[in-house]
């Protein structure tokens, strides 16, 4: 892809708890990253499109650089370093209330050696009286610092002006570039949400699907705190894979960060076209898996069940697992069940055909004439009780397929389910959820 066809990438980096995510949200103009006053809340790179004065760019929120001490901290720091190499511009965020720290100096040394342009944003400069505090950061050797307050939006417009004017991919004299930046091509890309309990292998699967170490993978539950998404070119065309935080039952959600993580995951499910429900085969289908499946099913998107870590269980356990799926997830009907290993990649290739079938059914649109033919044949085969009848039927929406039945009187719920089953069978809708609404004509 040429420089004119891609958006420039701006990464927000810095040590933990300096206000990176607050600044990220301020630039976007909405709350996307989870913000909390303790270090380590952001662990994965989050990439979203931002715009300023008609110019668009990709904005990356990163986890904080942490002093080396454990495997997870090292992985989070590696994500920040990866963001640098992928960026056209770095915004280094430092805390004006604490002055220059040893971690700031280390990051500054790394950035000075890189070939990427850097803007130095001194955060938490909430008033004119604090402007003097920014000059200590000249010692980082990254040029003139800019005092901002992400929380109160002080000087963030000036920072955005500097970002746009510093981006090497933008040529202000090139009208073609301006046109591309200012007028994005809208394209509906199917969304695939990866959901499941904490620590069942969602991020490992996400990384394998996108072919990149995008999400931090670690064996501590709850590593992914936000919903991370990436568009991947597949045999089906572009798909948007969404890695969500592991969701635990309310009684186990004991802090604000996890509460907002759950909200992000639920929002990702509601917006997805299909959900991959990841279950840990070594633990079986738990009651928590069951409740999560009910929540995804209620969102109205088709579900593909993934029995992850399949290689870790013996044959007797495998037979029992399939029995558990049939018993505890019976309400998912004929949802496909794939046995995979996200770690080794075994069985993951079968996902493409399963997703194709689910997405095709989810986007099915049926001509009104055919809808009415099926309804009339169904009524002839089994009339509704008490003289009830569907006078006219139409499909009003897709994603999921939604049918409206105009009736002469109220139909029993059991008869509406019968008509729904006939619609599903006749139009090969498979396991995708469908909605059937009735409207009584007086």
C-alpha positions in Angstrom: 0.0 0.0 0.0 1.4 3.4 -0.9 1.8 6.4 1.5 -1.2 8.0 -0.2 -3.5 5.0 0.3 -2.8 4.4 4.0 -3.4 6.6 7.0 -0.4 7.8 9.0 0.0 6.2 12.4 0.4 8.2 15.6 1.3 6.3 18.8 0.8 7.6 22.3 3.5 6.2 24.5 5.0 6.7 28.0 5.4 5.1 31.4 2.4 4.0 33.3 -0.2 6.4 34.8 0.9 9.6 33.0 -2.4 10.1 31.3 -1.9 8.3 27.9 -5.4 6.8 27.8 -7.0 10.1 28.9 -5.2 11.9 26.1 -6.1 9.1 23.7 -9.8 9.6 24.6 -9.5 13.4 24.4 -8.1 13.3 20.9 -10.8 10.9 19.7 -13.5 13.0 21.4 -15.1 10.0 23.1 -14.3 7.5 25.8 -12.8 4.4 24.1 -9.8 3.5 26.3 -10.3 2.5 29.9 -9.0 5.1 32.3 -8.3 4.6 36.0 -5.9 6.2 38.4 -3.5 3.2 38.8 -0.7 1.9 36.6 -1.1 -1.0 34.2 -4.7 -0.6 33.2 -3.8 -0.4 29.5 -2.0 -3.5 28.4 -2.6 -4.0 24.7 -2.3 -1.7 21.8 -5.6 -0.1 20.8 -5.9 1.4 17.3 -8.7 3.8 16.2 -9.1 6.4 13.6 -8.9 10.0 14.6 -9.6 13.2 12.7 -8.5 16.8 13.1 -9.4 19.7 10.8 -10.3 17.3 8.0 -7.2 15.2 8.3 -7.4 11.6 9.4 -4.8 9.4 11.1 -4.6 6.1 13.1 -4.2 6.7 16.8 -2.6 4.0 18.9 -3.0 3.8 22.7 -0.3 1.6 24.3 0.4 0.1 27.6 3.0 1.8 29.8 6.6 1.0 29.8 7.3 -0.7 33.1 10.6 -1.5 34.9 11.5 -5.1 34.0 10.5 -7.4 36.8 8.0 -10.0 35.5 7.0 -11.6 32.3 3.8 -9.7 31.9 5.4 -6.3 32.4 8.0 -7.2 29.8 5.3 -8.2 27.3 3.5 -4.9 27.8 6.7 -2.9 27.4 7.4 -4.9 24.2 4.0 -3.8 22.8 5.0 -0.2 23.3 8.3 -0.7 21.6 6.5 -2.5 18.7 4.2 0.6 18.4 7.3 2.8 17.9 8.6 0.8 14.9 5.1 0.9 13.3 4.6 4.6 13.7 5.0 7.7 11.6 4.9 9.9 14.7 5.3 9.3 18.4 3.6 11.4 21.1 5.6 10.8 24.3 3.4 11.6 27.4 5.1 12.6 30.6 3.7 13.7 34.0 4.4 17.4 34.7 3.6 17.0 38.4 6.4 14.5 39.1 9.2 15.9 36.9 11.6 13.8 34.9 11.8 10.2 36.2 14.3 7.5 35.5 11.7 5.7 33.3 11.2 8.9 31.3 14.9 9.1 30.7 15.1 5.5 29.5 12.2 6.0 27.1 13.7 9.2 25.8 17.0 7.4 25.1 15.2 4.8 23.0 13.2 7.4 21.1 16.3 9.5 20.3 17.8 6.4 18.6 14.7 5.7 16.6 14.1 7.2 13.2 10.5 8.3 14.1 9.5 11.9 14.7 8.6 12.6 18.3 6.3 15.2 20.0 6.8 15.6 23.8 3.5 16.2 25.7 3.9 17.2 29.3 0.5 16.2 30.8 -1.3 17.5 33.9 -0.3 21.1 33.3 -3.7 22.4 34.4 -3.0 26.2 34.6 -0.6 28.9 33.5 1.1 28.8 36.8 2.3 25.3 36.0 3.7 26.1 32.6 7.2 26.6 34.1 7.2 22.9 35.0 7.5 21.8 31.4 11.1 23.0 30.8 12.7 20.4 33.0 11.8 17.9 30.3 14.2 19.6 27.8 16.7 17.2 29.4 15.1 14.3 27.5 16.6 15.7 24.3 13.4 15.4 22.3 12.8 19.0 21.4 10.6 21.6 22.9 8.0 20.2 25.3 4.3 21.2 25.1 2.3 21.6 28.3 -1.2 20.0 28.1 -4.0 18.8 30.3 -5.7 15.8 28.8 -8.3 15.8 31.6 -9.3 19.4 31.2 -8.5 19.7 27.4 -6.0 22.4 27.9 -3.8 23.0 24.8 -4.9 19.7 23.3 -6.0 21.6 20.1 -2.5 23.0 19.8 -1.1 19.5 20.3 -3.3 18.2 17.5 -2.2 21.0 15.2 1.4 19.9 15.9 0.5 16.3 15.2 -1.1 17.0 11.9 1.7 19.3 10.7 4.4 16.8 11.8 2.9 13.8 10.0 5.3 12.9 7.1 2.4 11.2 5.2 0.5 14.5 4.8 1.6 16.8 2.1 -0.3 20.1 2.4 0.4 20.9 -1.2 -1.0 17.6 -2.5 -4.7 17.8 -3.2 -4.9 14.0 -3.8 -3.6 13.4 -0.3 -6.1 15.9 1.2 -9.0 14.2 -0.6 -8.0 10.8 0.7 -7.5 12.1 4.2 -10.7 14.0 4.3 -13.1 11.6 2.6 -12.7 8.0 3.8 -14.3 5.2 1.8 -17.1 3.7 3.9 -17.1 0.0 3.8 -19.1 -2.4 5.9 -16.7 -5.0 7.2 -18.2 -7.9 9.1 -17.2 -8.0 12.8 -16.1 -11.2 14.5 -16.0 -11.0 18.3 -13.9 -13.5 20.2 -15.5 -14.0 23.6 -15.1 -16.3 26.6 -14.1 -16.5 30.2 -10.8 -15.1 31.3 -7.7 -17.2 30.4 -9.3 -19.6 27.9 -7.0 -18.6 25.0 -8.9 -15.7 23.3 -5.9 -13.5 22.8 -3.8 -16.4 21.6 -6.4 -17.2 19.0 -6.7 -13.5 18.1 -3.0 -13.2 17.5 -3.0 -16.4 15.4 -5.9 -15.2 13.3 -4.4 -11.8 12.6 -0.9 -13.1 12.2 0.6 -10.6 14.6 1.5 -10.3 18.3 -1.2 -7.7 18.8 -2.7 -8.6 22.1 -0.6 -9.4 25.2 -0.8 -13.1 25.9 -0.1 -14.3 29.4 -1.4 -17.1 31.7 -2.8 -14.6 34.3 -6.6 -14.2 34.0 -7.8 -10.8 32.9 -4.8 -9.7 30.8 -6.9 -8.1 28.1 -8.7 -5.1 29.6 -10.3 -3.6 26.5 -11.8 -4.7 23.2 -9.0 -4.8 20.6 -9.9 -5.1 16.9 -8.0 -5.6 13.7 -9.2 -5.9 10.1 -7.7 -8.9 8.3 -7.8 -9.8 4.7 -9.2 -13.4 4.4 -10.6 -15.7 1.7 -13.9 -14.1 2.5 -12.6 -10.6 2.1 -11.8 -8.2 5.0 -13.0 -9.3 8.4 -12.8 -7.3 11.6 -11.6 -9.6 14.5 -12.4 -8.2 18.0 -10.5 -9.6 21.0 -12.5 -8.9 24.1 -11.7 -9.0 27.8 -12.7 -12.2 29.6 -16.0 -11.7 31.2 -16.7 -12.9 34.8 -20.0 -13.0 36.6 -21.0 -9.8 38.5 -20.1 -11.2 41.9 -16.5 -11.5 40.7 -16.2 -8.0 39.2 -14.6 -6.2 42.0 -13.1 -3.0 40.6 -14.0 -0.2 38.2 -11.5 -1.4 35.6 -13.0 -4.8 35.3 -16.5 -3.3 35.3 -15.7 -1.1 32.3 -13.9 -4.1 30.6 -17.1 -6.1 30.8 -19.0 -3.1 29.3 -16.6 -2.9 26.4 -16.9 -6.6 25.8 -20.7 -6.5 25.9 -20.7 -3.6 23.5 -18.4 -5.5 21.1 -20.8 -8.4 21.2 -23.7 -6.2 20.4 -21.9 -4.7 17.4 -20.5 -8.0 16.0 -21.9 -10.0 13.1 -20.8 -13.3 14.5 -19.3 -14.4 17.8 -16.6 -17.0 18.4 -17.3 -18.5 21.9 -14.0 -19.9 23.2 -14.3 -22.7 25.8 -11.3 -24.3 27.6 -11.5 -28.0 26.9 -9.4 -28.8 29.9 -12.0 -27.3 32.2 -15.2 -28.3 30.3 -18.4 -26.3 29.7 -18.9 -24.3 33.0 -21.9 -22.5 34.2 -20.1 -19.3 33.4 -19.7 -20.4 29.8 -23.4 -21.1 29.8 -24.4 -17.7 31.0 -22.0 -16.0 28.6 -23.5 -18.0 25.7 -27.0 -16.9 26.8 -25.8 -13.2 26.7 -24.3 -13.6 23.2 -27.3 -15.4 22.0 -29.5 -12.6 23.3 -27.5 -10.1 21.3 -28.8 -11.7 18.1 -25.6 -12.7 16.4 -24.7 -16.2 15.2 -22.3 -18.2 17.4 -19.5 -20.6 16.5 -18.3 -22.7 19.5 -14.6 -23.2 19.7 -13.4 -26.0 22.0 -9.8 -24.7 22.6 -6.9 -26.7 24.0 -8.5 -29.8 22.5 -5.1 -31.5 22.3 -4.8 -31.5 26.1 -7.7 -33.9 26.9 -7.9 -37.7 26.4 -10.6 -39.5 24.3 -12.9 -40.2 27.2 -12.9 -36.5 28.2 -13.5 -35.5 24.6 -16.7 -37.6 24.5 -17.8 -36.1 27.8 -17.1 -32.6 26.5 -19.3 -33.0 23.5 -22.1 -34.3 25.8 -21.7 -31.2 27.9 -22.0 -28.9 24.9 -25.2 -30.7 23.9 -26.6 -30.4 27.5 -25.5 -27.0 28.7 -25.5 -25.1 25.4 -28.6 -26.8 23.9 -30.3 -23.3 23.4 -27.7 -22.5 20.7 -29.3 -25.1 18.4 -27.1 -26.3 15.6 -24.3 -23.9 16.2 -21.1 -25.4 14.7 -18.6 -26.8 17.2 -14.9 -26.7 16.2 -12.2 -28.5 18.1 -9.0 -26.4 17.9 -5.7 -25.5 19.4 -5.1 -21.7 19.3 -1.5 -22.3 20.5 -0.5 -24.8 17.8 -3.0 -23.7 15.1 -4.6 -27.1 14.8 -8.1 -26.9 13.4 -8.1 -23.1 13.1 -8.2 -23.2 9.3 -11.8 -24.6 9.5 -12.9 -21.3 11.0 -13.1 -19.7 7.5 -15.9 -21.9 6.2 -17.8 -21.7 9.5 -17.6 -17.9 9.4 -18.6 -17.8 5.8 -21.8 -19.8 6.5 -22.7 -17.8 9.6 -22.1 -14.4 7.9 -23.9 -15.3 4.7 -27.0 -16.4 6.7 -26.8 -13.3 8.9 -26.9 -11.1 5.8 -29.5 -13.0 3.9 -32.2 -10.9 2.2 -35.3 -12.7 0.8 -37.7 -11.3 -1.7 -41.1 -10.5 -0.3 -42.8 -12.8 -2.8 -40.8 -15.8 -1.5 -41.5 -14.9 2.1 -45.2 -14.9 1.5 -45.0 -18.2 -0.5 -43.4 -19.9 2.4 -45.8 -18.5 5.0 -48.9 -19.5 2.9 -47.6 -23.0 2.4 -46.9 -23.3 6.2 -50.4 -22.1 7.0 -51.9 -24.5 4.5 -50.0 -27.4 6.1 -50.9 -26.3 9.6 -53.5 -23.6 10.1 -53.3 -21.3 13.1 -55.8 -22.0 15.9 -59.0 -20.0 16.4 -59.0 -18.6 12.9 -55.8 -16.7 13.2 -54.0 -16.0 9.9 -51.0 -14.2 8.5 -52.3 -11.8 5.8 -49.0 -10.5 4.5 -45.3 -11.0 5.4 -42.1 -9.2 4.6 -38.5 -9.1 5.6 -37.7 -5.7 7.0 -34.1 -6.0 7.9 -30.9 -8.1 7.9 -28.1 -8.6 10.5 -30.0 -10.6 11.7 -32.8 -11.4 9.2 -36.0 -9.8 10.6 -39.5 -10.7 9.3 -42.7 -8.9 10.0 -46.0 -10.8 9.9 -49.2 -8.8 9.5 -52.1 -10.8 11.1 -55.8 -10.7 11.5 -55.6 -11.4 15.2 -53.0 -12.3 17.8 -51.2 -15.6 17.1 -50.1 -18.0 19.8 -46.4 -17.9 20.5 -46.1 -21.6 19.6 -47.5 -20.9 16.2 -45.1 -18.0 15.6 -42.2 -20.4 16.5 -43.6 -22.8 13.9 -43.5 -20.2 11.2 -40.1 -19.1 12.3 -38.8 -22.7 11.9 -40.3 -22.9 8.5 -38.6 -19.7 7.4 -35.3 -20.9 8.7 -35.6 -24.2 6.9 -36.8 -22.9 3.6 -34.1 -20.1 3.3 -31.2 -22.2 4.7 -30.6 -19.7 7.6 -28.7 -22.3 9.6 -28.0 -21.3 13.1 -28.2 -17.5 12.6 -30.7 -15.9 15.0 -33.8 -14.5 13.2 -36.4 -12.2 14.5 -40.1 -12.6 13.7 -42.4 -9.7 14.7 -46.2 -9.8 14.4 -48.5 -6.8 13.8 -52.2 -7.1 14.1 -54.4 -5.3 11.6 -57.7 -4.1 13.0 
